[in-house]
Amino acid sequence: MPTSMKLPLFLRRGIARGTKNIVREHGWGTSLASLFGVLFLGQILLLLVFGVQGGLRLLEAQTDLRLQILETASDSQIQDLFQNIRQLPIVSEVVYITREQAYERQKARDPELITFLEKFGIENPFPETIGVRLGHLTDYGAFVQFLRQPVFTKVVNPEFLSQTTDQQQQVYRLIEAVRSGQYVLLFVVALLLVAMLFVVTELVRRRVLCKREELFVEQLVGADRTTIMIPFCTEIVCLLGVALLLSAFLTAVVVWLLPFFLPVLGSGGLFSVWSTATMSELLSSLVWLLPLELAGVFILAIIGTILALRTETSMQLLPLLPS
């Protein structure tokens, strides 16, 4: 390695000293357990945040519509409507469903209903429909305005327009409620970070108290504040790193075991779609989430070490840090 790329000597010595302290000394169990507990709670909260995000994605994807065709509409009017819908940029997919196709789909979905209809000799009651999938939830309004053109009100059942508007408002209200819950969770995560900072500061402060005689000697021989701070920072970084890995591992185990204890989250369960969406959000975010957590651990260690050295009364008697 070129000399220019090497770490400064005082930094290497400080890191080596902090690492040796971790290896040689004992009694880290309590500190590690306290850090692990806070970090595990943070991982669970982040998992809930991704769960809410997955729910939002599902709500925003609810853009499938069924346009009921009036019996009085002619074939040419239906074809004209169908072609115009296909040309709309806000529409991602459109399909024409005949009465026979609707009957067969309902038979596969609810065979008991079809058996009842056949038993009493009721003819096919299902109307012709046009299935539409919009590109985004926000396209509802523009699509309804398109259908309100006089030429199309004679083709589509007018009750659909009011029902769609009501459905859109309900979905919007639900999305706002879910987003509010997400903001609350993020606020709790922020509070947890503050709590973690206090825990780190207290742990470093106790280490400073245990080594105040050594620190006094180091300052007498001319050690500066950075040289004194590095070993403490290295110790807490190591503890935070181990606690983070343990909490991430336990969170992964919890996620893996959840479908076994809660079958509604498993394949074919009531909330399986939401569970799949949540896992998709989580897996796609691992690329930036893990580096962000590691960077957060490093920053917390530095800030906590500085605060601990500043607030320790025994250190204020010495020229370690400016007051």
C-alpha positions as CSV (number, residue, x, y, z in Angstrom):
1,M,0.0,0.0,0.0
2,P,1.5,3.4,-0.9
3,T,2.4,5.6,2.1
4,S,0.0,8.3,1.0
5,M,-2.9,5.8,1.4
6,K,-2.0,4.7,4.9
7,L,-3.9,5.9,7.9
8,P,-2.0,8.4,10.1
9,L,0.1,6.7,12.8
10,F,-1.9,8.1,15.7
11,L,-5.1,6.9,14.1
12,R,-3.8,3.4,13.6
13,R,-2.5,3.2,17.1
14,G,-5.8,4.4,18.5
15,I,-7.8,1.9,16.6
16,A,-5.4,-0.9,17.5
17,R,-5.6,0.1,21.2
18,G,-9.4,0.2,21.2
19,T,-9.6,-3.2,19.4
20,K,-7.2,-4.7,22.0
21,N,-9.3,-3.4,24.8
22,I,-12.3,-5.1,23.3
23,V,-10.5,-8.4,23.0
24,R,-8.6,-8.4,26.3
25,E,-11.1,-6.9,28.7
26,H,-14.2,-8.6,29.9
27,G,-17.6,-7.4,31.1
28,W,-18.9,-6.1,27.8
29,G,-22.1,-8.2,28.1
30,T,-24.2,-5.6,29.7
31,S,-23.2,-2.9,27.3
32,L,-23.7,-5.2,24.3
33,A,-27.1,-6.3,25.6
34,S,-28.3,-2.7,26.0
35,L,-27.2,-1.7,22.6
36,F,-28.7,-4.9,21.1
37,G,-32.0,-4.2,22.7
38,V,-32.3,-0.7,21.3
39,L,-31.1,-1.7,17.9
40,F,-33.5,-4.7,17.7
41,L,-36.4,-2.4,18.6
42,G,-35.2,-0.1,15.8
43,Q,-35.1,-3.0,13.3
44,I,-38.7,-3.9,14.2
45,L,-39.8,-0.3,13.7
46,L,-38.1,-0.2,10.3
47,L,-39.8,-3.4,9.4
48,L,-43.2,-1.8,10.3
49,V,-42.2,1.2,8.1
50,F,-41.6,-1.0,5.2
51,G,-44.9,-2.8,5.9
52,V,-46.7,0.4,5.7
53,Q,-44.9,1.3,2.5
54,G,-45.9,-2.0,1.0
55,G,-49.5,-1.3,2.0
56,L,-49.3,2.1,0.2
57,R,-48.0,0.4,-2.9
58,L,-50.9,-2.0,-2.9
59,L,-53.4,0.9,-2.4
60,E,-51.9,2.9,-5.2
61,A,-52.0,-0.2,-7.5
62,Q,-55.8,-0.4,-7.1
63,T,-56.5,0.9,-10.5
64,D,-58.6,-1.9,-12.0
65,L,-62.1,-0.8,-13.2
66,R,-65.1,-2.6,-14.7
67,L,-67.2,-0.5,-17.1
68,Q,-70.7,-2.0,-17.3
69,I,-72.1,-1.7,-20.8
70,L,-75.7,-0.6,-21.2
71,E,-78.0,-3.1,-23.0
72,T,-79.1,-0.4,-25.3
73,A,-75.6,0.3,-26.6
74,S,-74.9,-0.9,-30.2
75,D,-71.9,-2.8,-31.3
76,S,-70.4,0.2,-33.1
77,Q,-70.8,2.4,-30.0
78,I,-69.1,-0.3,-27.9
79,Q,-66.2,-0.6,-30.4
80,D,-65.8,3.1,-30.6
81,L,-65.6,3.4,-26.8
82,F,-63.2,0.5,-26.6
83,Q,-60.8,2.0,-29.2
84,N,-60.9,5.4,-27.6
85,I,-60.0,3.9,-24.2
86,R,-57.1,2.0,-25.8
87,Q,-55.7,5.3,-27.1
88,L,-55.7,7.0,-23.7
89,P,-52.1,7.5,-22.3
90,I,-53.4,7.0,-18.8
91,V,-54.6,3.5,-19.6
92,S,-52.1,0.6,-19.3
93,E,-54.5,-2.2,-20.2
94,V,-58.0,-2.7,-21.5
95,V,-60.0,-5.8,-22.3
96,Y,-63.5,-6.5,-23.5
97,I,-65.5,-9.1,-21.6
98,T,-68.6,-10.6,-23.2
99,R,-71.6,-11.9,-21.2
100,E,-70.5,-15.4,-21.8
101,Q,-67.0,-14.7,-20.6
102,A,-68.3,-13.0,-17.5
103,Y,-70.6,-16.0,-16.8
104,E,-67.7,-18.4,-17.0
105,R,-65.5,-16.2,-14.8
106,Q,-68.2,-16.0,-12.2
107,K,-68.7,-19.8,-12.4
108,A,-65.0,-20.3,-11.6
109,R,-65.1,-17.7,-8.9
110,D,-68.4,-18.6,-7.2
111,P,-69.8,-22.0,-8.5
112,E,-72.6,-22.0,-5.8
113,L,-74.1,-18.8,-7.3
114,I,-74.1,-20.3,-10.8
115,T,-75.6,-23.5,-9.5
116,F,-78.4,-21.4,-7.9
117,L,-79.0,-19.6,-11.2
118,E,-79.2,-22.8,-13.2
119,K,-81.5,-24.5,-10.6
120,F,-84.1,-21.8,-11.0
121,G,-83.6,-21.4,-14.7
122,I,-82.3,-17.8,-14.5
123,E,-80.7,-16.6,-17.7
124,N,-77.2,-15.1,-17.7
125,P,-77.6,-11.9,-15.6
126,F,-74.1,-10.7,-16.1
127,P,-73.7,-7.7,-18.5
128,E,-71.0,-7.1,-21.0
129,T,-68.1,-5.1,-19.5
130,I,-64.9,-3.4,-20.4
131,G,-62.0,-4.1,-18.0
132,V,-59.6,-1.1,-17.6
133,R,-56.4,-0.8,-15.7
134,L,-55.1,2.7,-15.2
135,G,-51.5,3.7,-15.0
136,H,-51.8,5.3,-11.6
137,L,-54.4,6.0,-8.9
138,T,-54.3,9.7,-9.7
139,D,-55.6,9.0,-13.2
140,Y,-59.1,8.2,-11.8
141,G,-60.4,11.8,-12.2
142,A,-59.2,12.2,-15.8
143,F,-60.7,8.9,-16.8
144,V,-64.1,9.7,-15.2
145,Q,-64.1,13.0,-17.1
146,F,-63.4,11.1,-20.3
147,L,-66.4,8.9,-19.7
148,R,-68.7,11.8,-19.0
149,Q,-68.5,12.9,-22.6
150,P,-72.1,12.8,-24.1
151,V,-71.1,10.2,-26.7
152,F,-70.0,7.7,-24.0
153,T,-72.8,8.3,-21.5
154,K,-75.0,6.3,-23.8
155,V,-72.7,3.3,-23.7
156,V,-71.5,3.1,-20.0
157,N,-73.9,2.6,-17.1
158,P,-74.1,6.1,-15.5
159,E,-74.1,4.6,-12.0
160,F,-70.5,3.6,-12.6
161,L,-69.4,7.3,-12.6
162,S,-70.7,8.1,-9.1
163,Q,-69.6,4.7,-7.7
164,T,-66.1,5.3,-9.1
165,T,-65.9,8.8,-7.7
166,D,-66.9,7.5,-4.2
167,Q,-64.4,4.6,-4.5
168,Q,-61.6,7.0,-5.4
169,Q,-62.4,9.3,-2.4
170,Q,-62.4,6.3,-0.1
171,V,-59.0,5.0,-1.4
172,Y,-57.5,8.5,-1.1
173,R,-58.7,8.8,2.5
174,L,-57.3,5.4,3.3
175,I,-53.9,6.3,1.7
176,E,-53.8,9.5,3.8
177,A,-54.5,7.5,7.0
178,V,-51.7,5.0,6.1
179,R,-49.3,7.8,5.3
180,S,-50.0,9.4,8.7
181,G,-49.2,6.1,10.4
182,Q,-45.9,6.0,8.4
183,Y,-45.0,9.5,9.6
184,V,-45.7,8.5,13.2
185,L,-43.4,5.4,12.8
186,L,-40.6,7.5,11.3
187,F,-41.0,10.0,14.3
188,V,-40.6,7.1,16.7
189,V,-37.5,5.9,14.8
190,A,-36.1,9.4,15.2
191,L,-36.8,9.3,19.0
192,L,-35.1,5.9,19.1
193,L,-32.0,7.3,17.5
194,V,-31.9,10.0,20.2
195,A,-32.3,7.4,22.9
196,M,-29.5,5.4,21.2
197,L,-27.2,8.4,21.3
198,F,-27.9,8.8,25.1
199,V,-27.1,5.1,25.6
200,V,-23.8,5.4,23.7
201,T,-22.8,8.5,25.5
202,E,-23.4,6.9,28.9
203,L,-21.5,3.8,28.0
204,V,-18.5,5.9,26.9
205,R,-18.7,8.1,29.9
206,R,-18.5,5.0,32.2
207,R,-15.4,3.8,30.2
208,V,-13.9,7.3,30.7
209,L,-14.4,7.0,34.5
210,C,-12.8,3.6,34.6
211,K,-9.7,4.9,32.8
212,R,-9.4,8.4,34.2
213,E,-6.1,7.7,35.8
214,E,-4.7,6.4,32.5
215,L,-6.1,9.5,30.7
216,F,-4.5,11.8,33.3
217,V,-1.1,10.2,32.6
218,E,-1.6,10.5,28.8
219,Q,-2.4,14.2,29.1
220,L,0.6,14.8,31.3
221,V,2.9,13.3,28.5
222,G,1.2,15.6,25.9
223,A,-1.5,13.4,24.3
224,D,-4.1,15.5,22.5
225,R,-7.8,15.1,22.6
226,T,-8.1,13.2,19.3
227,T,-5.6,10.6,20.4
228,I,-7.5,10.0,23.6
229,M,-10.8,9.9,21.9
230,I,-10.0,7.3,19.2
231,P,-9.7,4.2,21.4
232,F,-13.1,4.9,23.1
233,C,-14.7,5.5,19.7
234,T,-13.2,2.2,18.4
235,E,-14.6,0.3,21.4
236,I,-18.1,1.6,20.9
237,V,-18.0,1.1,17.1
238,C,-17.1,-2.5,17.7
239,L,-19.9,-3.0,20.2
240,L,-22.4,-1.2,18.0
241,G,-21.4,-3.2,14.9
242,V,-21.8,-6.6,16.8
243,A,-25.1,-5.4,18.2
244,L,-26.3,-4.3,14.7
245,L,-25.4,-7.6,13.1
246,L,-27.1,-9.6,15.9
247,S,-30.3,-7.4,15.7
248,A,-30.4,-7.8,11.9
249,F,-30.0,-11.5,12.2
250,L,-32.7,-11.9,14.8
251,T,-35.0,-9.6,12.7
252,A,-34.4,-11.9,9.7
253,V,-35.3,-14.9,11.8
254,V,-38.5,-13.3,13.1
255,V,-39.5,-12.4,9.5
256,W,-38.9,-16.0,8.4
257,L,-40.9,-17.5,11.3
258,L,-43.8,-15.1,11.1
259,P,-45.8,-17.0,8.4
260,F,-45.5,-20.2,10.5
261,F,-47.0,-18.5,13.6
262,L,-49.4,-16.2,11.6
263,P,-50.7,-18.3,8.6
264,V,-52.6,-15.2,7.3
265,L,-49.2,-13.9,6.2
266,G,-48.2,-17.1,4.4
267,S,-48.8,-18.2,0.8
268,G,-52.6,-18.1,0.2
269,G,-53.3,-16.3,3.5
270,L,-55.6,-13.3,3.9
271,F,-52.6,-10.9,4.0
272,S,-50.3,-12.8,1.7
273,V,-50.4,-10.1,-0.9
274,W,-49.5,-7.4,1.6
275,S,-46.7,-9.7,3.0
276,T,-45.3,-10.2,-0.5
277,A,-45.4,-6.4,-1.2
278,T,-43.6,-5.7,2.1
279,M,-40.9,-8.2,1.5
280,S,-40.4,-6.8,-2.0
281,E,-40.0,-3.3,-0.6
282,L,-37.6,-4.6,2.0
283,L,-35.4,-6.7,-0.3
284,S,-35.2,-3.9,-2.9
285,S,-34.0,-1.5,-0.1
286,L,-31.3,-3.7,1.3
287,V,-28.7,-2.2,-1.1
288,W,-28.9,1.2,0.6
289,L,-30.4,0.3,4.0
290,L,-27.5,-1.8,5.3
291,P,-24.8,0.8,4.4
292,L,-27.0,3.5,5.9
293,E,-27.3,1.6,9.2
294,L,-23.5,1.0,9.3
295,A,-22.9,4.7,8.6
296,G,-25.4,5.6,11.3
297,V,-23.6,3.4,13.8
298,F,-20.3,5.1,13.0
299,I,-21.7,8.6,13.3
300,L,-23.5,7.7,16.6
301,A,-20.2,6.4,18.0
302,I,-18.3,9.5,17.1
303,I,-20.9,11.9,18.5
304,G,-21.5,9.8,21.6
305,T,-17.8,9.7,22.3
306,I,-17.4,13.5,21.9
307,L,-20.4,14.2,24.2
308,A,-19.2,11.8,26.8
309,L,-15.7,13.4,27.0
310,R,-17.3,16.9,27.1
311,T,-19.8,16.1,29.8
312,E,-17.6,14.1,32.1
313,T,-16.7,16.3,35.1
314,S,-13.5,14.6,35.8
315,M,-12.3,15.4,32.3
316,Q,-13.3,19.1,32.6
317,L,-10.4,19.6,35.0
318,L,-8.0,18.7,32.3
319,P,-7.3,20.5,29.0
320,L,-8.9,17.6,27.0
321,L,-11.7,19.4,25.2
322,P,-12.5,23.1,25.2
323,S,-15.5,24.0,27.3
